[in-house]
Amino acid sequence: MQFSRFVFACLFLLAPSVFIFAQETRKENKDSVQWNRIRTADGELSIEMPSNQFYFYDKDGFALTPTDGSPYVFAEMHQLIAFAGKTVMRIEIYTPSKPKACFEEIIDSDHIQGTKTKETLPGFTIRQIQQQNIARPQGKDIEISHITKYIVSNTRLYVISVANLGARTEESKRFLSSIRLNTAKPAENAPEKAPEKADEKIISISDLKPLTIDQIVLGRETEDISPPPKPTAPQPAAANTLSSLVILSKPAPTFTKAARESVSSGVLRLRLLFSQNGSISKVWFLNSLPAGLNRNCFFSAIRLRFLPAEKAEGPVSLTKMIEYNFASY
């Protein structure tokens, strides 16, 4: 019986466009949400977030290549995403070769509109972008709370963001107010400091088990890449949907150096699973482009920020196709 239910859910997961594949929803009991303090291995940054994190890691990361310059490489990518109280919380951590140069490049490529502020702390520069509404292609603006902090140190780059519909939630406030930056950086794998709260559990990122590209991508350029099969009886979104998927930021990939040299161009189409926890948890390549453009688009896709669609029972997952256009220049 359980296996049959699993197969049924998988069929809907492969649905094209924006059909809801599986609800896996229940009304969330806020009192049951477990929060932990997540800490970098060297203790430079720590932050509280719900324990049900989606965690992705890639050693090589991705690159953004300016038209007239060398690539900025965002290596050692960690991405943690959690959902609680209708709030999506996410952390990205990078160890780039030129953190301060990469800092400006990633802010520009993320294309977030909003109120911008800047502050400095000993050893850190912080840029914040606060977005309070988002325009829909048709219809009036939607009220949202979307705050992104870009934090750069001498060795690392952090991108911390939180979003929800309407006014800021208590979960959003707790998440951002829990950020700790250690200006006197301890040695790698230093002993954990004692928790400030009696019930606080500190977890090092190095102790978490990450997902990898091979676990997220279903369809590679070296395979017979074709659209996911349609389910036998596709169903439209249910009538009791309270809110539709809201895309907050669509980071833009750049040409790779190899693609520029070979004058490669074209449109890459991906089908993404927009999971109910705020992560892009599955990626299908519907076609392929040469010279490393597939990889660049994958990282832009999983960095895409959104608020999941919601029904009366809670957030739901769905699939949707997106395109990245690399025009000749």
Rosetta silent file (secondary structure, phi, psi, omega in degrees, C-alpha in Angstrom):
SEQUENCE: MQFSRFVFACLFLLAPSVFIFAQETRKENKDSVQWNRIRTADGELSIEMPSNQFYFYDKDGFALTPTDGSPYVFAEMHQLIAFAGKTVMRIEIYTPSKPKACFEEIIDSDHIQGTKTKETLPGFTIRQIQQQNIARPQGKDIEISHITKYIVSNTRLYVISVANLGARTEESKRFLSSIRLNTAKPAENAPEKAPEKADEKIISISDLKPLTIDQIVLGRETEDISPPPKPTAPQPAAANTLSSLVILSKPAPTFTKAARESVSSGVLRLRLLFSQNGSISKVWFLNSLPAGLNRNCFFSAIRLRFLPAEKAEGPVSLTKMIEYNFASY
SCORE:     score description
SCORE:     0.000 S_00000001
   1 L     0.000  -46.811 -179.595    0.000    0.000    0.000 S_00000001
   2 H   -63.871  -38.257 -179.833    2.764    2.451    0.926 S_00000001
   3 H   -65.560  -38.993  178.855    4.676    1.588   -2.255 S_00000001
   4 H   -62.223  -42.408  177.702    1.563    2.253   -4.384 S_00000001
   5 H   -62.047  -38.524 -179.602    1.133    5.665   -2.803 S_00000001
   6 H   -63.985  -44.352  179.329    4.801    6.434   -3.508 S_00000001
   7 H   -62.652  -42.548  178.758    4.440    5.511   -7.203 S_00000001
   8 H   -59.389  -43.566  179.842    1.287    7.644   -7.494 S_00000001
   9 H   -64.334  -39.235 -178.706    3.108   10.645   -6.011 S_00000001
  10 H   -64.847  -37.028  178.071    6.047   10.184   -8.388 S_00000001
  11 H   -60.591  -42.024  179.724    3.752   10.259  -11.422 S_00000001
  12 H   -71.173  -29.654  178.411    2.400   13.616  -10.407 S_00000001
  13 H   -60.474  -32.195 -177.536    5.912   14.910   -9.700 S_00000001
  14 L   -87.007   10.503 -179.301    6.680   14.490  -13.377 S_00000001
  15 L   -67.688  143.459  177.740    3.715   16.592  -14.505 S_00000001
  16 L   -77.955  169.918  175.712    4.486   19.448  -16.921 S_00000001
  17 L    56.997 -133.975 -168.147    3.837   23.145  -16.324 S_00000001
  18 L  -116.669   34.004  178.715    2.402   24.067  -12.957 S_00000001
  19 L   -77.624  137.361  179.850    0.291   21.117  -11.887 S_00000001
  20 E   -70.372  125.331 -174.474    0.536   20.309   -8.201 S_00000001
  21 E   -92.965  -32.659 -178.552    2.225   16.943   -7.886 S_00000001
  22 E  -163.916  142.028 -177.366    1.807   16.146   -4.226 S_00000001
  23 L   -87.327  -52.034 -175.437    0.583   17.950   -1.223 S_00000001
  24 L    44.414   40.142 -172.648    2.356   16.268    1.658 S_00000001
  25 L  -111.336  154.377  174.486    0.707   18.991    3.623 S_00000001
  26 L  -159.408  153.847  177.322   -0.630   19.344    7.100 S_00000001
  27 L   -65.492  130.298 -173.527   -1.409   22.275    9.298 S_00000001
  28 L   -83.804  128.796  174.906    1.794   23.252   10.960 S_00000001
  29 L   -92.842  106.454 -174.887    1.983   23.267   14.702 S_00000001
  30 H   -58.138  -32.423 -178.210    4.428   26.049   15.451 S_00000001
  31 H   -66.671  -19.593 -177.447    5.146   24.624   18.888 S_00000001
  32 H   -89.459   -6.634 -177.902    6.479   21.444   17.233 S_00000001
  33 L   -73.961  122.360  178.549    9.092   23.228   15.103 S_00000001
  34 L   -90.843  124.501  176.544   12.601   22.411   16.305 S_00000001
  35 E  -106.203  138.730  174.955   15.126   25.224   15.894 S_00000001
  36 E  -126.948  157.815  173.269   18.884   24.653   15.959 S_00000001
  37 E   -93.893  116.750  178.833   21.850   27.001   15.757 S_00000001
  38 E   -92.403  132.494 -172.975   23.775   26.255   12.571 S_00000001
  39 E  -129.343  137.263  171.658   27.476   27.149   12.746 S_00000001
  40 L   -65.908  158.075 -174.882   30.262   27.273   10.167 S_00000001
  41 L   -59.458  -32.675 -179.040   33.143   24.920   10.947 S_00000001
  42 L   -95.192    0.041  176.597   35.397   27.802   11.997 S_00000001
  43 L    77.958   12.315 -179.072   32.686   29.649   13.925 S_00000001
  44 L   -66.776  -36.067  178.624   32.790   32.806   11.779 S_00000001
  45 E  -136.948  143.836  168.973   29.002   32.776   11.417 S_00000001
  46 E  -143.522  155.484 -176.664   26.129   31.060   13.189 S_00000001
  47 E  -158.535  148.262  176.429   22.364   31.427   12.891 S_00000001
  48 E   -87.043  138.049  172.535   19.192   29.815   14.191 S_00000001
  49 E  -156.071  159.311  178.506   16.896   28.040   11.754 S_00000001
  50 E   -57.332  151.346 -172.252   14.357   25.189   11.801 S_00000001
  51 L   -78.081   -8.747 -177.725   15.893   21.732   11.845 S_00000001
  52 L   -88.421   50.268 -173.791   14.118   20.499    8.683 S_00000001
  53 L   -73.362  144.721  161.455   16.729   22.010    6.386 S_00000001
  54 E   -89.061  125.322 -174.322   17.223   21.243    2.732 S_00000001
  55 E  -128.376  120.272  177.836   21.036   21.176    2.431 S_00000001
  56 E  -119.521  143.080  177.826   23.003   21.263   -0.820 S_00000001
  57 E  -140.833  141.316  172.372   26.789   21.409   -1.202 S_00000001
  58 E  -145.736  126.714 -175.829   29.146   21.620   -4.179 S_00000001
  59 L   -64.860  -42.546 -174.723   32.897   22.050   -3.906 S_00000001
  60 L   -82.889  -26.372  179.136   33.430   23.780   -7.253 S_00000001
  61 L    63.925 -144.281 -175.825   30.353   26.010   -7.144 S_00000001
  62 E  -140.305  174.988 -179.034   29.718   28.263  -10.121 S_00000001
  63 E  -131.395  146.661  169.672   31.172   31.296  -11.905 S_00000001
  64 E  -115.293  125.758 -173.309   29.876   34.662  -13.058 S_00000001
  65 L  -115.145  110.835  176.186   31.858   36.043  -15.985 S_00000001
  66 L   -62.094  157.723 -178.641   31.724   39.777  -16.787 S_00000001
  67 L   -59.129  -36.572 -174.621   31.701   40.734  -20.456 S_00000001
  68 L  -122.736   35.688 -178.424   35.183   42.225  -20.262 S_00000001
  69 L  -151.829 -178.001  178.601   36.807   40.402  -17.365 S_00000001
  70 L   -82.018  157.135 -178.914   37.885   37.160  -15.728 S_00000001
  71 L   -65.881  143.736  168.595   35.341   34.841  -14.053 S_00000001
  72 E   -96.942  116.961 -174.079   34.389   35.341  -10.424 S_00000001
  73 E   -98.546  124.513  178.580   34.279   31.843   -8.949 S_00000001
  74 E  -101.447   83.334 -173.593   31.863   31.121   -6.091 S_00000001
  75 L   -88.179  168.695  177.930   33.487   27.967   -4.733 S_00000001
  76 L    52.100   56.726 -176.112   32.606   25.737   -1.764 S_00000001
  77 E   -80.910  123.910  169.559   28.882   26.425   -2.064 S_00000001
  78 E  -113.595  134.885  175.151   26.664   25.525    0.889 S_00000001
  79 E  -133.121  121.326  177.325   22.911   26.142    0.607 S_00000001
  80 E  -121.353  130.937 -179.221   20.534   25.575    3.527 S_00000001
  81 E  -133.798  135.690  177.619   16.789   26.220    3.222 S_00000001
  82 E  -139.463  155.815 -178.330   14.051   25.746    5.815 S_00000001
  83 E  -131.659  130.710  175.731   10.334   26.511    6.008 S_00000001
  84 E  -160.521  144.782  177.659    8.234   27.285    9.092 S_00000001
  85 L    55.171   39.290 -179.328    5.303   29.571    9.864 S_00000001
  86 L    60.777   26.812 -176.127    4.755   30.283    6.142 S_00000001
  87 E  -125.017  130.430  176.198    8.298   31.685    6.044 S_00000001
  88 E   -98.565  123.635  179.226   11.178   30.581    3.791 S_00000001
  89 E  -117.579  134.475 -177.065   14.622   30.958    5.378 S_00000001
  90 E  -145.206  149.257  177.996   17.818   30.369    3.426 S_00000001
  91 E  -132.645  134.261  170.197   21.585   30.614    3.796 S_00000001
  92 E  -122.445  137.419 -179.457   24.255   30.454    1.093 S_00000001
  93 E  -129.817  133.149  179.720   27.944   30.247    1.981 S_00000001
  94 E  -132.790  153.356  172.137   30.866   30.583   -0.440 S_00000001
  95 L  -122.514   78.054 -177.646   34.657   30.601   -0.199 S_00000001
  96 L   -82.687  162.458 -179.914   35.641   32.624   -3.286 S_00000001
  97 L   -73.296  -29.895  179.345   39.175   33.636   -4.221 S_00000001
  98 L  -128.834   78.209 -172.738   38.200   37.329   -4.276 S_00000001
  99 H   -54.211  -44.790 -174.194   35.354   37.716   -1.765 S_00000001
 100 H   -71.543  -32.311  175.352   34.922   41.491   -2.039 S_00000001
 101 H   -71.773  -41.857  178.085   34.893   41.478   -5.839 S_00000001
 102 H   -63.421  -32.403 -179.257   32.455   38.533   -5.884 S_00000001
 103 H   -53.745  -52.422 -178.754   30.327   40.404   -3.389 S_00000001
 104 H   -68.509  -36.777 -176.068   29.359   43.109   -5.876 S_00000001
 105 H   -66.658  -41.626 -177.166   28.971   40.670   -8.761 S_00000001
 106 H   -72.862  -33.175  176.226   26.465   38.385   -7.023 S_00000001
 107 H   -62.444  -45.066 -179.956   24.357   41.320   -5.809 S_00000001
 108 H   -64.146  -41.248 -174.890   24.070   42.599   -9.381 S_00000001
 109 H   -73.094  -21.370 -178.217   23.256   39.167  -10.825 S_00000001
 110 H   -76.141  -21.066  174.463   20.479   38.469   -8.296 S_00000001
 111 L    54.299   50.387  177.239   18.349   41.358   -9.645 S_00000001
 112 L   -98.286  127.798  177.743   16.495   42.099   -6.404 S_00000001
 113 L   -97.215  137.916  178.399   14.560   45.351   -6.316 S_00000001
 114 L   162.240 -173.471  179.095   14.033   47.106   -3.003 S_00000001
 115 E   -77.213  127.787 -175.271   15.389   49.445   -0.358 S_00000001
 116 E  -110.458  135.432  176.306   19.165   49.082   -0.023 S_00000001
 117 E  -133.379  162.623 -178.570   21.261   49.751    3.085 S_00000001
 118 E  -140.550  140.723  174.055   24.905   49.215    3.992 S_00000001
 119 E  -146.266  161.516  177.768   26.773   48.734    7.257 S_00000001
 120 E  -128.948  144.526  172.335   30.203   47.638    8.377 S_00000001
 121 E  -127.297  161.629  177.985   31.409   45.636   11.355 S_00000001
 122 L   -54.147  113.113  179.093   35.014   44.781   12.231 S_00000001
 123 L    88.265   -2.556 -175.837   36.026   42.372    9.473 S_00000001
 124 E  -137.658  144.313  168.368   32.639   42.403    7.704 S_00000001
 125 E  -118.691  135.739 -174.543   30.723   44.442    5.131 S_00000001
 126 E  -127.301  126.931  171.937   26.955   43.976    4.996 S_00000001
 127 E  -114.279  135.437  177.837   24.523   45.004    2.281 S_00000001
 128 E  -123.754  138.168  174.340   20.791   44.551    2.856 S_00000001
 129 E  -123.014  123.886 -179.146   17.967   44.689    0.313 S_00000001
 130 E  -115.860  123.973 -177.754   14.400   44.842    1.620 S_00000001
 131 E  -115.336  129.475 -174.946   11.490   44.173   -0.721 S_00000001
 132 E  -115.457   -7.197  172.801    7.925   44.876    0.438 S_00000001
 133 E  -157.380  161.727 -179.513    5.863   44.149   -2.650 S_00000001
 134 E  -140.284  136.098 -177.723    6.205   42.402   -5.954 S_00000001
 135 L   -81.139  139.495  174.626    4.417   43.105   -9.226 S_00000001
 136 L   -96.746  150.268  177.753    2.447   40.357  -10.944 S_00000001
 137 L   -55.039  -36.184  176.514    2.331   40.127  -14.757 S_00000001
 138 L  -134.248  133.175  179.052   -1.427   40.644  -14.466 S_00000001
 139 L   103.360  177.426 -175.592   -3.200   42.135  -11.481 S_00000001
 140 L   -78.254  166.918  178.882   -2.179   44.266   -8.541 S_00000001
 141 L   -62.650  153.466  177.408    1.044   44.079   -6.536 S_00000001
 142 E  -105.428  133.407  176.243    1.399   41.437   -3.829 S_00000001
 143 E   -77.766  126.547  178.520    2.470   42.472   -0.340 S_00000001
 144 E  -138.092  167.173  166.936    5.507   40.503    0.758 S_00000001
 145 E  -125.083  112.750 -177.464    8.381   40.715    3.203 S_00000001
 146 E  -134.899  111.203 -178.259   11.645   39.716    1.532 S_00000001
 147 E  -120.705  128.865  177.971   14.937   40.624    3.179 S_00000001
 148 E  -124.422  129.261  175.432   18.341   39.608    1.836 S_00000001
 149 E  -112.692  124.581  172.808   21.645   40.239    3.591 S_00000001
 150 E  -102.813  119.750 -175.759   24.915   39.931    1.666 S_00000001
 151 E  -122.808  125.156  179.790   27.782   39.583    4.148 S_00000001
 152 E  -122.723  137.338  173.761   31.425   39.475    3.104 S_00000001
 153 L  -117.534 -167.783  179.676   34.513   38.822    5.237 S_00000001
 154 L   -70.691  -20.905 -175.377   38.147   38.436    4.238 S_00000001
 155 L  -124.463  -18.878 -172.208   37.588   34.792    3.298 S_00000001
 156 L  -133.353  160.820  172.885   33.872   34.173    2.857 S_00000001
 157 E  -126.839  129.661  178.995   30.676   35.420    1.281 S_00000001
 158 E  -119.246  137.452  172.880   27.290   34.804    2.922 S_00000001
 159 E  -122.850  112.641 -175.967   23.859   35.366    1.384 S_00000001
 160 E  -119.020  123.451 -178.127   21.102   35.180    4.002 S_00000001
 161 E  -137.849  154.914  178.849   17.490   35.734    2.996 S_00000001
 162 E  -146.538  141.654 -175.810   14.014   35.330    4.465 S_00000001
 163 E  -150.195  148.588  173.487   10.615   35.797    2.831 S_00000001
 164 E  -160.621  161.220  174.163    6.896   35.486    3.498 S_00000001
 165 E   -74.076  145.038  176.556    3.620   36.883    2.232 S_00000001
 166 L    77.310 -153.869 -178.912    2.322   39.973    4.014 S_00000001
 167 L   -72.671  162.937 -179.031    4.012   41.586    7.013 S_00000001
 168 L   -57.791  138.892  179.036    7.095   40.085    8.640 S_00000001
 169 L   -92.139  166.951  175.830    6.449   36.925   10.633 S_00000001
 170 H   -63.992  -33.671  178.105    7.843   36.013   14.037 S_00000001
 171 H   -64.814  -40.303  177.639    9.899   33.313   12.307 S_00000001
 172 H   -61.842  -45.794 -179.255   11.459   35.938   10.036 S_00000001
 173 H   -63.483  -43.228 -179.611   12.355   38.145   12.980 S_00000001
 174 H   -63.381  -44.032 -177.997   13.832   35.258   14.948 S_00000001
 175 H   -59.284  -52.918 -176.735   15.902   34.050   11.990 S_00000001
 176 H   -70.420  -36.897 -178.436   17.508   37.415   11.197 S_00000001
 177 H   -71.525  -13.536 -177.632   17.976   38.507   14.806 S_00000001
 178 L   -88.766   -2.495 -178.489   19.880   35.288   15.561 S_00000001
 179 L   -62.963  128.418  174.263   22.777   36.055   13.167 S_00000001
 180 E  -123.596  127.149  176.395   26.112   36.048   14.981 S_00000001
 181 E  -112.843  125.260 -177.478   29.326   37.175   13.302 S_00000001
 182 L   -93.811  105.866 -177.987   32.548   36.319   15.062 S_00000001
 183 L   -74.877  -20.774  174.760   35.003   39.144   14.510 S_00000001
 184 L  -107.072   84.000 -169.565   37.772   37.212   16.304 S_00000001
 185 L   -66.237  124.564  178.162   37.696   34.113   14.120 S_00000001
 186 L   -77.227  175.878  179.315   38.723   30.914   15.963 S_00000001
 187 L   -69.981  158.282  178.785   40.697   28.086   14.453 S_00000001
 188 L   -57.491  138.351 -179.626   39.064   25.595   12.092 S_00000001
 189 L    58.533   33.194  176.892   36.940   23.014   13.924 S_00000001
 190 L   -65.158  154.355  179.219   37.284   24.916   17.197 S_00000001
 191 L   -58.734  146.584  179.213   35.196   23.587   20.105 S_00000001
 192 L   -66.205  141.507  172.854   31.604   24.751   20.188 S_00000001
 193 L   -74.487  155.842  178.609   30.793   27.614   22.504 S_00000001
 194 L   -64.416  138.034  178.927   28.261   26.960   25.211 S_00000001
 195 L   -59.712  145.122  177.123   24.682   27.662   24.036 S_00000001
 196 L   -79.803  -21.933  177.910   23.216   30.969   25.136 S_00000001
 197 L  -111.571  147.063 -176.171   19.818   29.329   25.599 S_00000001
 198 L   -61.488  -34.969 -176.405   19.205   26.321   27.791 S_00000001
 199 L  -101.609   11.910 -177.225   17.415   24.425   25.009 S_00000001
 200 L   -82.016  131.292  177.430   19.629   25.602   22.128 S_00000001
 201 L  -109.672  126.642 -179.267   21.385   22.927   20.098 S_00000001
 202 E   -99.483  127.902 -179.145   24.478   23.948   18.109 S_00000001
 203 E  -125.360  127.932  175.418   25.190   22.025   14.902 S_00000001
 204 E   -79.880  138.483  178.107   28.258   22.472   12.707 S_00000001
 205 H   -56.824  -33.148 -179.205   27.551   22.521    8.990 S_00000001
 206 H   -64.360  -16.287  179.064   30.378   20.005    8.575 S_00000001
 207 H   -91.635   -6.680  179.760   28.264   17.472   10.510 S_00000001
 208 L   -86.847  153.105  179.130   25.303   17.725    8.124 S_00000001
 209 L  -101.064  113.957 -175.209   24.863   15.387    5.156 S_00000001
 210 L   -87.785  160.724  165.212   24.367   17.400    1.947 S_00000001
 211 E   -83.742  157.474  179.814   22.617   16.659   -1.319 S_00000001
 212 L  -122.109  172.669  178.911   24.740   16.802   -4.471 S_00000001
 213 H   -55.524  -44.296 -176.815   24.135   17.741   -8.109 S_00000001
 214 H   -63.242  -22.485  178.566   23.647   14.091   -9.058 S_00000001
 215 H   -87.585  -14.347 -178.270   20.827   13.789   -6.517 S_00000001
 216 H  -102.813  -39.858 -176.840   19.011   16.877   -7.804 S_00000001
 217 E   -81.231  125.915  174.391   19.460   16.721  -11.571 S_00000001
 218 L  -116.309   88.430 -174.197   17.223   14.197  -13.363 S_00000001
 219 L   122.794  115.459 -178.822   18.495   14.376  -16.937 S_00000001
 220 L  -122.190  164.235 -177.941   21.997   15.382  -18.012 S_00000001
 221 L   -65.799  -19.560  179.972   23.474   16.679  -21.254 S_00000001
 222 L   -87.184   -2.460 -177.882   25.250   13.331  -21.771 S_00000001
 223 L  -109.642  177.131  173.050   21.930   11.443  -21.696 S_00000001
 224 L   -77.192   93.645 -173.265   18.856   11.305  -23.916 S_00000001
 225 L   -86.051  116.679  178.295   17.325   14.478  -22.505 S_00000001
 226 L  -139.638  160.569 -178.689   13.586   14.668  -23.062 S_00000001
 227 L   -60.164  149.300  175.852   10.680   16.252  -21.207 S_00000001
 228 L   -57.918  143.067 -179.491    9.345   14.311  -18.217 S_00000001
 229 L   -63.994  147.918  178.852    6.461   12.033  -19.257 S_00000001
 230 L   -77.832  145.315  174.216    2.956   13.355  -18.746 S_00000001
 231 L   -68.035  158.554 -177.013    0.779   11.644  -16.140 S_00000001
 232 L   -64.920  -30.735 -178.256   -2.122    9.659  -17.509 S_00000001
 233 L  -138.844   77.523 -179.708   -4.692   12.033  -16.012 S_00000001
 234 L   -62.105  145.026 -178.289   -3.270   15.498  -15.317 S_00000001
 235 L  -123.022  140.904  176.553   -5.329   17.582  -12.943 S_00000001
 236 L   -70.991  165.453  178.104   -5.562   21.379  -12.656 S_00000001
 237 L   -58.851  142.702 -176.106   -4.674   23.149   -9.440 S_00000001
 238 L   -65.094  152.584 -175.964   -7.325   22.628   -6.795 S_00000001
 239 L   -67.825  -20.557 -177.072   -9.978   25.291   -6.315 S_00000001
 240 L   -91.110   19.545  176.278   -9.023   25.830   -2.680 S_00000001
 241 E   -65.639  126.265 -178.321   -5.574   27.195   -3.545 S_00000001
 242 E   -85.671  -37.496  179.645   -5.011   30.237   -1.328 S_00000001
 243 E  -147.654  147.469  178.690   -1.937   31.604   -3.090 S_00000001
 244 L   -92.321  170.721  177.632    0.020   30.760   -6.214 S_00000001
 245 L   -57.405  132.969  179.130    3.767   30.395   -6.584 S_00000001
 246 E  -119.936  111.399  177.447    5.527   33.756   -6.129 S_00000001
 247 E   -85.176  122.502 -175.825    8.995   34.092   -7.699 S_00000001
 248 E   -94.027  -37.544 -176.146   10.995   36.687   -5.761 S_00000001
 249 E  -154.478  132.273  178.615   14.353   36.613   -7.518 S_00000001
 250 L  -120.828   89.574 -179.049   15.673   34.845  -10.618 S_00000001
 251 L   -54.816  141.721 -175.258   19.483   35.048  -10.590 S_00000001
 252 L   -98.030  126.594  173.240   20.934   35.460  -14.050 S_00000001
 253 L   -75.779  159.149  177.326   23.632   33.105  -15.356 S_00000001
 254 L  -116.008  165.808  170.706   26.421   34.527  -17.483 S_00000001
 255 L   -60.343  143.707  168.251   28.326   33.229  -20.481 S_00000001
 256 L   -80.852  164.168  177.607   31.278   31.063  -19.588 S_00000001
 257 H   -60.653  -40.964  179.889   34.659   32.023  -21.005 S_00000001
 258 H   -64.533  -37.660 -179.994   34.519   28.953  -23.276 S_00000001
 259 H   -67.722  -37.793  177.557   31.042   29.903  -24.527 S_00000001
 260 H   -66.207  -42.975 -177.645   32.224   33.415  -25.411 S_00000001
 261 H   -66.123  -33.113 -179.517   35.276   32.118  -27.224 S_00000001
 262 L   -94.015    2.208 -179.228   33.180   29.650  -29.232 S_00000001
 263 L    53.094   46.351  177.859   30.371   32.212  -29.746 S_00000001
 264 L   -79.983  146.042  177.644   27.838   29.771  -28.315 S_00000001
 265 L  -155.081  173.817  179.103   24.244   30.900  -27.883 S_00000001
 266 E   141.837 -177.954  179.701   20.748   29.508  -27.526 S_00000001
 267 E  -115.606  126.036  176.328   17.899   28.945  -25.101 S_00000001
 268 E  -103.170  128.408 -179.737   18.181   26.402  -22.290 S_00000001
 269 E  -110.651  130.632  178.545   14.921   25.025  -20.925 S_00000001
 270 E  -125.620  146.036  168.315   14.677   23.470  -17.490 S_00000001
 271 E  -108.785  128.070 -173.529   11.784   21.988  -15.586 S_00000001
 272 E  -115.644  144.676  170.610   12.076   22.661  -11.867 S_00000001
 273 E   -95.069  107.694  176.589   10.398   21.164   -8.839 S_00000001
 274 E   -84.592   96.157 -172.573    9.425   24.110   -6.649 S_00000001
 275 L   -75.746  157.233 -176.285    9.203   22.253   -3.349 S_00000001
 276 L   -67.121  -12.967  178.177    6.900   23.226   -0.521 S_00000001
 277 L   -93.305    5.742  178.237    9.913   23.996    1.698 S_00000001
 278 L    90.684    8.168  179.664   11.124   26.796   -0.585 S_00000001
 279 L  -107.996  155.270  167.352   13.878   24.835   -2.343 S_00000001
 280 E   -90.881  100.102 -168.494   14.410   23.810   -5.957 S_00000001
 281 E   -98.116  -14.460  175.521   14.804   20.146   -5.145 S_00000001
 282 E  -142.204  144.859 -179.374   14.724   18.552   -8.629 S_00000001
 283 E  -134.834  128.782  172.204   15.891   19.779  -12.040 S_00000001
 284 E  -111.014  129.196  172.760   15.165   18.319  -15.470 S_00000001
 285 E   -86.720  117.412  179.879   17.220   19.447  -18.495 S_00000001
 286 L   -88.327  -18.266  170.669   14.813   19.620  -21.441 S_00000001
 287 L  -154.545 -173.600 -174.005   17.619   20.442  -23.865 S_00000001
 288 L  -138.079  148.297  172.218   21.340   21.143  -23.686 S_00000001
 289 L  -124.706  154.027 -176.235   23.828   23.942  -24.426 S_00000001
 290 L   -85.455 -179.149  166.375   27.614   23.585  -24.804 S_00000001
 291 L    60.094   37.310  174.246   30.658   25.093  -23.117 S_00000001
 292 L    81.055    4.037 -178.497   29.565   24.856  -19.480 S_00000001
 293 H   -69.978  -31.790  176.852   26.318   26.811  -19.874 S_00000001
 294 H   -58.291  -45.960 -178.211   24.260   23.903  -18.504 S_00000001
 295 H   -64.292  -44.272  178.975   26.160   24.028  -15.240 S_00000001
 296 H   -59.264  -40.749 -179.623   25.840   27.790  -14.916 S_00000001
 297 H   -69.752  -34.488  177.012   22.083   27.556  -15.453 S_00000001
 298 H   -58.583  -46.581 -177.402   21.737   24.778  -12.898 S_00000001
 299 H   -69.997  -34.220  174.233   23.230   26.966  -10.182 S_00000001
 300 H   -63.979  -39.028 -178.339   21.097   29.934  -11.185 S_00000001
 301 H   -65.780  -45.798 -176.546   18.049   27.670  -10.999 S_00000001
 302 H   -75.085  -14.113  175.550   18.698   26.285   -7.525 S_00000001
 303 L   -89.328   -4.256 -179.941   19.418   29.818   -6.256 S_00000001
 304 L   -60.458  132.070 -177.966   16.018   30.985   -7.485 S_00000001
 305 E  -104.636  135.779 -177.293   14.014   32.439   -4.564 S_00000001
 306 E  -156.024  163.906  169.650   10.288   31.924   -4.285 S_00000001
 307 E  -107.506  126.817 -175.929    7.352   31.499   -1.959 S_00000001
 308 L   -65.613  154.863  172.962    5.608   28.154   -2.485 S_00000001
 309 L   -63.197  153.737 -174.310    2.009   27.882   -3.581 S_00000001
 310 E  -136.173  138.261  172.865   -0.365   27.357   -0.695 S_00000001
 311 E  -114.238 -179.165 -177.531   -3.630   25.538   -0.098 S_00000001
 312 L   -59.386  -32.661 -177.907   -5.838   25.455    2.956 S_00000001
 313 L   -80.623  -15.155 -178.557   -3.787   22.579    4.389 S_00000001
 314 E   139.147 -168.904 -179.080   -0.472   24.356    3.891 S_00000001
 315 E   -68.586  151.836  179.390    2.248   24.832    1.224 S_00000001
 316 L  -129.609  159.450  177.765    2.343   22.523   -1.797 S_00000001
 317 E   -98.599  150.682  176.134    4.973   21.490   -4.347 S_00000001
 318 E  -154.665  164.780  177.670    4.652   21.950   -8.095 S_00000001
 319 E  -110.128  150.553 -178.130    6.682   21.808  -11.296 S_00000001
 320 E  -155.266  144.005  178.225    7.256   24.654  -13.732 S_00000001
 321 E   -92.688  139.123  173.155    9.429   25.234  -16.785 S_00000001
 322 E  -128.753  162.053 -178.790   11.841   28.167  -16.981 S_00000001
 323 E  -128.025  147.531  171.595   14.155   29.376  -19.734 S_00000001
 324 E  -124.320  122.354 -173.795   17.599   30.975  -19.869 S_00000001
 325 E  -105.684  117.780  175.670   18.370   32.837  -23.100 S_00000001
 326 E  -107.146   98.269 -177.674   21.983   33.261  -24.191 S_00000001
 327 L   -82.779  149.239  174.923   21.809   35.629  -27.165 S_00000001
 328 L   -64.453  150.209 -178.763   24.678   36.062  -29.599 S_00000001
 329 L  -133.873    0.000    0.000   26.698   39.222  -29.079 S_00000001
